Amino acid sequence: RRDIPTSYHLAVVLDDALQGISHVVRGQDLCAATGVQRLLQELLGLPQPRYLHHRLILGPDGRKLSKSFKDTGLAALREAGMSPQDVRRLLEFD
């Protein structure tokens, strides 16, 4: 994303490497950021996680669901009884 400074991407790739992140799952709206982050990982000799981009999940009003707006997250879905397989189906990963 052009509106995000390089320092953000640098912080993300360093945090992911230090935490041993192996998979990154995020919405298709962040797909462009993946290229920048993979380039930084390669230049810095850091491991590259596997990236998965899902379709955006929209609420009844057509707005994308977002943690920023306190929309339902994975923890709430688990508490509601959804299995990992249910979530994968919701994100169209199956």
HUMOJO-V484300 format. One record per run of one state. SS is the DSSP state (hx for helix, st for strand, lp for the rest). FROM is the first residue (numbers start at 1). LEN is the number of residues. Records with the same first field share a line. If there is no record, write none. Layout:
SS = FROM-LEN, FROM-LEN
This chain:
lp = 1-5, 20-3, 45-5, 55-3, 59-5, 65-2, 70-4, 80-4, 91-4
hx = 6-14, 28-17, 67-3, 74-6, 84-7
st = 23-5, 50-5, 58-1, 64-1
